[in-house]
Amino acid sequence: MPKGEEFWNPYRWVPVSREEVAREKPAYRHRWEGLAGRLYCSLEALTPLLIGSSKGDGHFIRSGRTNQPFIPGTSLKGMIRSLFELIGNACIPFPNGYADAQHQLSQAATGKGENWRLDIAARTFGYLNRGEVFAGLIRFTDGELADPARESGPFKIVVGQPRPEEHTPFYPDRQRRKFYHHHVGATGLVPAPSTITQTRTVYPLPAGVRFRFQVHFENLREEEFHLLLYCLVLEEQVRVTLSKEALGPKAQEPVTLTGPLRHKLGACKPQGGGSVHIRIDRMVLYPDLAERYRARAQAAQEWEGEPLQAELRRRTQAIASRQDATMQHLRAMLIYCPEDPRKPIEYPSYQWFQDDRGTPLKPTL
């Protein structure tokens, strides 16, 4: 929310860690070391969901084989990696991206040959920079539609957003990452105001649609695996206190929210789309990957139901207990709570941006 205004800008900023980026030797696939297995996951849309096609026609991308909507594995991987980078204090994967110098792609790796070291995101998800390549240790399958679903809409929404070089209050500095507010329970998308001419028409899938996907992994260290699990399931119950200053000019006292954390995925996030709930339904770990390839493998360890939930809580507890600035602000943005008072969530008019380029934003907490 800009100071003195009553609307909430669709996104806010979560600060990155100021600690030095840690790097370690990557685990190569042929070594067959570390943790290997599969995660069987489901994804449910909590608000309208749109993963756009390359046609740019506003429709959900569809499989060339089945003609059914699907979520590309690259979209799922990118969403989880962005969280992984933030929480794990790692670098962004693209050159010249919007990040501070400490977290630019050039800082993800150091050394050469036997002394080559990668940060936690690069050695887990992969690294590519100026001819240096590491394939990574994780693969996401495409998300397949669990039940038949029809597109909703049409919805006419705003396109475009503030530019970093022109609206510095909305891009305060490069030591933060952008996250979008949830529109809890939304069944439609925020329509474009009549004063804005930059619009497009979209046809998202409705809230309630479900997909299934898998995550395959190998050679992960314990800390890499635990961070991956946390970034997938997040937390089911958190408490977030918003200060009077963060709540705006009409706030009389701080407000404490309780609820789960949920992801945002795909297009239309500023207009309320893309809130999703990811669950791990089954987890399989292979005790000895080398023996598995020799056909002498021990039985895989498998978890489902409450034993799985207990194992997930055990493995993610250290991250869930963190109270540093990054985690506190992240929880304030990802909490999915019907009582959240941060409303209405919308972009100001084009004229507002033209007339007022200097109004600073309220704090997140």
C-alpha positions as MATLAB code, in Angstrom:
seq = 'MPKGEEFWNPYRWVPVSREEVAREKPAYRHRWEGLAGRLYCSLEALTPLLIGSSKGDGHFIRSGRTNQPFIPGTSLKGMIRSLFELIGNACIPFPNGYADAQHQLSQAATGKGENWRLDIAARTFGYLNRGEVFAGLIRFTDGELADPARESGPFKIVVGQPRPEEHTPFYPDRQRRKFYHHHVGATGLVPAPSTITQTRTVYPLPAGVRFRFQVHFENLREEEFHLLLYCLVLEEQVRVTLSKEALGPKAQEPVTLTGPLRHKLGACKPQGGGSVHIRIDRMVLYPDLAERYRARAQAAQEWEGEPLQAELRRRTQAIASRQDATMQHLRAMLIYCPEDPRKPIEYPSYQWFQDDRGTPLKPTL';
ca = [
       0.000    0.000    0.000;
       1.425    3.432   -0.897;
       1.424    5.798    2.078;
      -1.783    7.802    2.322;
      -3.694    5.491   -0.023;
      -6.338    2.874    0.763;
      -5.651    0.368   -2.029;
      -3.032   -2.362   -1.758;
      -0.601   -2.802   -4.604;
      -0.777   -6.452   -5.799;
       2.794   -7.246   -4.817;
       5.238   -6.548   -2.005;
       8.902   -7.208   -1.369;
      10.578   -9.841    0.811;
      14.154   -9.023    1.865;
      16.940  -11.436    0.971;
      19.504  -12.562    3.509;
      22.488  -10.282    4.092;
      24.685  -13.277    4.958;
      27.338  -14.431    2.506;
      26.185  -16.962   -0.082;
      27.543  -20.405    0.844;
      28.930  -22.683   -1.886;
      29.917  -26.352   -1.845;
      31.180  -28.977   -4.255;
      28.290  -30.359   -6.359;
      27.311  -34.039   -6.202;
      27.633  -35.529   -9.668;
      25.083  -38.070  -10.870;
      27.532  -40.916  -11.526;
      28.631  -40.945   -7.881;
      25.277  -42.295   -6.629;
      25.614  -40.550   -3.295;
      23.042  -38.876   -1.100;
      19.260  -39.156   -1.146;
      17.323  -40.395   -4.163;
      13.634  -41.003   -4.683;
      10.305  -39.597   -5.846;
       7.647  -37.306   -4.479;
       4.082  -37.834   -5.694;
       2.337  -34.468   -5.460;
      -1.041  -32.890   -6.070;
      -1.906  -29.262   -6.748;
      -5.303  -27.647   -6.183;
      -6.207  -24.200   -7.458;
      -7.644  -22.007   -4.688;
      -8.385  -19.117   -7.058;
      -8.593  -19.042  -10.890;
      -5.446  -20.495  -12.458;
      -3.882  -19.677  -15.827;
      -0.709  -21.055  -17.376;
      -0.666  -19.297  -20.715;
       0.136  -20.940  -24.029;
       2.758  -19.718  -26.469;
      -0.087  -18.525  -28.699;
      -0.740  -15.671  -26.288;
      -4.485  -16.067  -26.780;
      -5.382  -15.955  -23.087;
      -6.239  -19.653  -22.912;
      -4.649  -22.331  -20.721;
      -1.800  -24.259  -22.344;
      -2.920  -27.653  -23.648;
      -1.166  -30.916  -24.341;
      -0.532  -31.695  -27.993;
      -1.179  -35.350  -27.167;
      -4.429  -35.152  -25.187;
      -5.602  -31.578  -25.874;
      -6.128  -31.252  -22.108;
      -4.833  -28.373  -19.958;
      -1.566  -29.201  -18.203;
       1.073  -27.444  -16.112;
       4.560  -27.676  -17.664;
       7.140  -29.151  -15.334;
       9.293  -26.099  -16.028;
       6.588  -23.836  -14.551;
       6.437  -25.928  -11.374;
      10.217  -26.104  -11.156;
      10.592  -22.345  -11.609;
       8.069  -21.562   -8.882;
       9.773  -23.886   -6.386;
      13.266  -22.760   -7.355;
      12.449  -19.101   -6.707;
      11.436  -20.000   -3.139;
      14.466  -22.275   -2.800;
      16.781  -19.410   -3.770;
      15.211  -16.962   -1.336;
      15.013  -19.269    1.677;
      18.352  -20.937    0.956;
      20.177  -17.624    0.335;
      21.202  -18.511   -3.215;
      21.654  -16.635   -6.484;
      19.173  -16.088   -9.289;
      19.582  -18.318  -12.390;
      19.483  -15.641  -15.097;
      22.090  -13.060  -16.122;
      21.161   -9.408  -15.583;
      18.155  -10.333  -13.432;
      16.627   -8.029  -10.821;
      18.853   -8.855   -7.847;
      21.614   -7.284   -5.786;
      25.255   -7.929   -6.674;
      25.630  -10.640   -4.031;
      22.830  -12.728   -5.559;
      23.532  -12.316   -9.271;
      24.105  -15.431  -11.372;
      27.838  -14.676  -11.559;
      28.078  -15.270   -7.794;
      26.472  -18.738   -7.845;
      29.789  -20.459   -8.605;
      33.421  -20.085   -7.618;
      36.619  -21.917   -8.540;
      37.475  -24.301  -11.342;
      37.835  -28.052  -11.766;
      38.215  -29.851   -8.448;
      37.734  -26.525   -6.677;
      34.429  -25.730   -8.397;
      31.780  -24.769   -5.866;
      28.073  -24.006   -6.380;
      25.426  -22.447   -4.158;
      22.584  -24.619   -2.876;
      20.126  -23.727   -5.653;
      22.644  -24.186   -8.488;
      23.796  -27.611   -7.313;
      20.203  -28.755   -6.680;
      18.278  -27.289   -9.651;
      21.128  -26.742  -12.101;
      23.504  -24.059  -13.316;
      24.301  -22.544  -16.708;
      26.606  -19.571  -17.186;
      29.129  -18.780  -19.924;
      29.731  -22.373  -20.918;
      29.783  -23.754  -17.382;
      26.987  -26.291  -16.911;
      25.683  -28.410  -14.069;
      22.567  -30.417  -14.874;
      21.064  -30.366  -11.395;
      19.603  -33.216   -9.406;
      15.835  -32.618   -9.627;
      13.264  -33.232  -12.345;
       9.622  -32.106  -12.267;
       7.106  -33.919  -14.436;
       4.282  -32.019  -16.090;
       1.186  -31.494  -13.982;
      -1.601  -33.659  -15.407;
      -5.231  -32.699  -14.956;
      -6.862  -34.934  -12.322;
     -10.486  -34.255  -13.287;
     -12.216  -32.759  -16.339;
     -12.368  -28.968  -16.158;
     -13.722  -26.134  -18.255;
     -12.208  -22.694  -18.606;
     -13.924  -19.790  -16.863;
     -14.290  -16.221  -18.026;
     -13.770  -14.286  -20.135;
     -12.048  -11.769  -17.830;
     -10.608   -8.482  -19.055;
      -7.542   -7.675  -16.964;
      -4.745   -5.109  -16.804;
      -1.476   -5.824  -18.563;
       1.809   -4.125  -17.777;
       3.191   -3.044  -14.414;
       5.475   -0.394  -12.911;
       8.990   -0.209  -14.292;
      11.963   -0.360  -11.899;
      13.704    2.612  -13.451;
      10.573    4.800  -13.414;
       8.749    3.918  -10.175;
      11.382    3.360   -7.531;
       8.910    3.242   -4.591;
       7.389    0.123   -6.142;
      10.900   -1.284   -6.703;
      12.675   -0.066   -3.548;
      16.027   -1.844   -4.057;
      17.516   -5.027   -5.442;
      17.937   -6.725   -2.073;
      14.350   -7.997   -2.152;
      12.187  -10.435   -4.090;
       8.677   -9.795   -5.399;
       5.663  -11.716   -4.041;
       1.969  -11.235   -4.755;
      -0.874  -11.000   -2.246;
      -3.463  -13.768   -2.158;
      -7.069  -12.867   -2.981;
      -8.525  -15.407   -0.568;
     -11.555  -17.235   -1.933;
     -11.667  -15.329   -5.235;
     -13.780  -16.986   -7.914;
     -12.997  -14.385  -10.564;
     -10.246  -11.937  -11.478;
     -10.005   -8.235  -10.656;
     -11.314   -6.465  -13.786;
      -9.400   -3.702  -15.489;
     -10.629   -0.216  -14.498;
     -12.242    1.749  -17.300;
      -9.409    4.303  -17.052;
      -6.818    1.728  -18.158;
      -6.587    0.839  -21.836;
      -3.735   -1.698  -21.579;
      -5.832   -4.842  -21.161;
      -6.202   -8.397  -22.393;
      -8.877  -11.084  -22.177;
      -8.088  -14.363  -20.406;
      -9.844  -17.676  -19.750;
      -8.379  -19.302  -16.594;
      -9.371  -22.639  -15.112;
     -11.665  -22.186  -12.085;
     -10.803  -22.603   -8.424;
     -10.993  -26.239   -7.370;
      -9.257  -27.697  -10.422;
      -6.624  -30.293   -9.486;
      -3.393  -31.535  -11.071;
      -0.932  -34.315  -10.221;
       2.830  -34.244  -10.759;
       6.011  -35.936   -9.554;
       9.414  -34.725   -8.400;
      12.320  -37.088   -9.102;
      15.612  -36.472   -7.300;
      18.981  -38.098   -6.682;
      22.238  -37.430   -4.843;
      20.722  -34.769   -2.598;
      22.313  -33.783    0.679;
      20.024  -33.748    3.701;
      19.871  -29.934    3.816;
      19.013  -29.762    0.103;
      16.259  -32.350    0.466;
      14.786  -30.668    3.539;
      14.702  -27.298    1.799;
      13.042  -28.877   -1.249;
      10.361  -30.425    0.970;
       9.716  -27.128    2.738;
       9.408  -25.212   -0.536;
       6.815  -27.739   -1.713;
       4.600  -28.055    1.376;
       5.379  -24.743    3.183;
       3.619  -24.492    6.596;
       0.069  -25.394    7.591;
      -0.269  -23.000   10.525;
       1.563  -19.719   11.076;
       0.916  -16.500   12.997;
       1.644  -13.180   11.320;
       1.247   -9.839   13.091;
       0.785   -6.773   10.900;
       1.635   -3.447   12.523;
      -0.568   -0.349   12.394;
       1.948    1.284   10.078;
       1.788   -1.673    7.712;
      -2.022   -1.682    7.703;
      -2.481    1.889    6.554;
      -4.116    5.137    7.654;
      -7.347    3.630    9.032;
      -5.726    1.006   11.258;
      -6.375    1.405   14.971;
      -4.207   -1.458   16.222;
      -2.033   -4.315   14.958;
      -3.740   -7.362   13.474;
      -2.628  -10.966   13.994;
      -3.484  -13.471   11.280;
      -3.357  -17.259   11.515;
      -3.533  -19.744    8.701;
      -1.532  -21.793    6.192;
       1.025  -20.641    3.640;
       0.140  -21.151   -0.006;
       1.950  -20.728   -3.331;
       1.228  -18.374   -6.228;
       1.646  -19.789   -9.732;
       1.179  -18.726  -13.320;
      -0.351  -15.630  -14.868;
      -2.915  -13.186  -13.436;
      -1.277  -13.129   -9.987;
      -1.855   -9.346   -9.657;
      -5.560   -9.857  -10.412;
      -6.044  -12.582   -7.798;
      -5.256  -15.658   -9.836;
      -2.739  -18.384   -9.157;
      -3.202  -19.207   -5.464;
      -2.568  -22.951   -5.192;
      -2.241  -25.609   -2.507;
       0.481  -28.214   -3.076;
       0.468  -31.499   -1.172;
       2.952  -34.348   -1.120;
       0.734  -37.438   -1.162;
       3.451  -40.081   -1.201;
       7.216  -40.057   -0.639;
       9.601  -42.792   -1.798;
      13.300  -42.978   -0.861;
      15.726  -45.482   -2.364;
      18.271  -46.641    0.274;
      21.119  -47.418   -2.178;
      20.813  -46.168   -5.734;
      23.903  -48.082   -6.936;
      22.467  -51.375   -5.686;
      19.159  -50.499   -7.318;
      20.861  -50.372  -10.705;
      22.558  -53.729   -9.996;
      19.108  -55.271   -9.353;
      20.106  -55.990   -5.754;
      18.262  -53.056   -4.268;
      16.835  -53.028   -0.796;
      13.139  -52.298   -0.536;
      12.352  -48.610   -0.972;
      11.143  -46.642    2.017;
       7.644  -45.264    1.473;
       5.459  -42.862    3.428;
       1.794  -41.979    3.001;
      -0.973  -40.572    5.200;
      -0.156  -39.449    8.735;
       3.283  -41.153    8.822;
       4.174  -39.061    5.778;
       2.942  -35.856    7.417;
       4.993  -36.619   10.529;
       8.087  -37.267    8.401;
       7.580  -34.023    6.490;
       7.218  -32.071    9.740;
      10.394  -33.671   11.091;
      12.425  -32.871    8.005;
      11.182  -29.275    7.631;
      11.047  -28.302   11.318;
      14.362  -26.430   11.310;
      13.256  -24.179    8.445;
       9.738  -23.713    9.835;
      11.237  -22.512   13.145;
      13.277  -19.736   11.517;
      12.357  -16.199   12.569;
      14.793  -14.142   10.493;
      13.565  -11.174    8.457;
      13.327  -13.152    5.224;
      11.050  -15.788    6.740;
       8.879  -13.318    8.658;
       8.196  -11.208    5.571;
       7.707  -14.294    3.410;
       5.047  -15.609    5.787;
       3.327  -12.220    5.702;
       3.008  -12.530    1.925;
       2.170  -16.230    1.576;
      -0.359  -16.543    4.406;
      -3.787  -17.569    3.104;
      -6.258  -16.176    5.617;
      -9.884  -15.084    4.993;
      -9.576  -12.423    7.708;
      -6.654  -10.700    5.987;
      -7.512   -6.960    6.060;
      -5.171   -5.993    3.223;
      -7.900   -5.063    0.743;
      -8.702   -3.930   -1.891;
      -5.778   -5.353   -3.859;
      -5.422   -3.631   -7.210;
      -3.106   -1.556   -9.349;
      -3.680    2.192   -9.219;
      -4.713    3.915  -12.408;
      -2.286    4.789  -15.168;
      -2.752    8.456  -14.290;
      -1.773    7.744  -10.660;
       1.563    6.412  -11.856;
       2.025    9.416  -14.103;
       1.201   11.928  -11.360;
       2.808   10.257   -8.346;
       6.112    8.511   -8.877;
       7.517    9.189   -5.419;
       5.019    7.872   -2.887;
       6.790    5.201   -0.791;
       5.114    1.919    0.112;
       4.010    0.936    3.579;
       6.146   -1.749    5.280;
       5.138   -5.385    4.875;
       4.999   -6.029    8.646;
];
